[in-house]
Amino acid sequence: MAFKISSECISCGICAPECAVEAISEGTDHYVIDADACIDCGACADACPQGAISEA
């Protein structure tokens, strides 16, 4: 099960470099996670200052 980024995201970009498989990118309204590439490590969720990343 991949992680997802909610609308609480403020597009700070802190999560993207934490992703070991580069599954996080800028979306239209906020950052998004490619569910097919996500390896469910949770590093992005741990790094998010807004708590906007959770398991899908």
C-alpha positions as CSV (number, residue, x, y, z in Angstrom):
1,M,0.0,0.0,0.0
2,A,1.5,3.3,-1.1
3,F,1.6,6.5,0.8
4,K,-0.4,9.6,-0.3
5,I,-0.1,13.3,0.2
6,S,-3.2,15.2,1.3
7,S,-4.3,18.7,0.5
8,E,-2.7,19.7,3.8
9,C,0.6,19.8,1.8
10,I,2.1,23.2,1.6
11,S,4.5,22.3,-1.2
12,C,7.6,22.9,0.9
13,G,9.5,20.0,-0.9
14,I,11.0,18.5,2.2
15,C,9.6,15.1,1.4
16,A,11.0,14.7,-2.1
17,P,14.7,14.3,-1.3
18,E,13.8,11.8,1.4
19,C,12.3,9.4,-1.1
20,A,14.8,6.6,-1.9
21,V,13.0,5.8,-5.2
22,E,12.2,9.3,-6.3
23,A,8.5,8.6,-6.3
24,I,7.6,12.2,-5.1
25,S,7.1,15.1,-7.5
26,E,5.4,18.4,-7.7
27,G,1.8,18.2,-8.7
28,T,-0.7,20.8,-9.8
29,D,-1.9,21.8,-6.3
30,H,0.6,20.0,-4.0
31,Y,3.3,17.3,-4.1
32,V,2.2,13.8,-5.2
33,I,3.5,10.3,-4.8
34,D,3.6,7.8,-7.7
35,A,1.9,4.8,-6.0
36,D,3.5,2.3,-8.5
37,A,7.0,3.5,-7.5
38,C,6.4,3.9,-3.7
39,I,8.1,1.2,-1.6
40,D,6.2,2.0,1.6
41,C,9.2,3.0,3.6
42,G,7.5,6.0,5.3
43,A,10.6,8.3,5.1
44,C,8.5,11.0,3.5
45,A,5.8,10.8,6.2
46,D,8.5,11.1,8.9
47,A,10.0,14.2,7.2
48,C,6.7,16.1,6.5
49,P,6.3,19.1,8.9
50,Q,2.6,19.3,8.1
51,G,1.7,15.7,8.7
52,A,0.2,15.7,5.2
53,I,1.6,12.2,4.2
54,S,-0.1,9.0,5.3
55,E,-0.6,5.4,4.2
56,A,-3.3,5.2,1.5
